[in-house]
Amino acid sequence: MASASPFAKVVAKLPQADIAFKGVKGWLSQAKDHQLVFMDIAPIGEVAPHAHGAQWGIVVDGEMELTIGGKAQVFRKGDSYYIPKGTVHSARFTTRTFVIDFFADRNRYKPKKAKAASSKAKSPD
């Protein structure tokens, strides 16, 4: 399935989202009242059931199984999905998948903090 990122290079210039799931990378487009996140998801297996504000997304490449409000469905390239506010949902990824997600919560993800540069100064030779 998906191997190289289908996202334009300009997407990689967006701030990286701080996502707790190992194997998931995202680039954050922040607006005043919502977020867009361009996600690159490794075949990480299950994402535990959770809920948050409304979410709409589209699969750019790959596939995933979403269980929304107890109903499981497989979504593939070109398919879109909608998760209403407060609806419990989970996911399963068995292949590398790329999605674009719209989150009605403006703070669903925070930008990753840049790693602090070493404070040790080099000694002169």
C-alpha positions, 0 to 999 in steps of 0.5 A: 500500500502506501509507502511515500508521503502523498502530501506536498512538501509544503505540508512538512513545513507546518509545525509538527503536532505533539501526538502521543501515539508512537508511529503517528506523525502529524503536521498542524494547520492551526486556525482560531477555532479549529485545526487541520492535521495531516497525519502519517500513520504507521501500521500501529494496530489499535487506537483505544476508544476515546471521544472529543469534539467533532472530527471530519477526515479523509483518507489520502492513501492506505486504509483504516478501520474506524469504529464510530459509536459501536459501528465498524467500517473500513475506510480507504483512499478517497473515503471520508468519515465524520465523528460527532462531538462526544462520540466514542470511537476507536481505530485500527491501522494495519497498513501505513495510512495518510489522512487529513483530519479536521478537528472542531476542537482548536486545541485537540493537538498542540505543536511539538516543542522544539528540543532545547539546544545543549546548554554546554558551551564548547571549550576553546582549543 
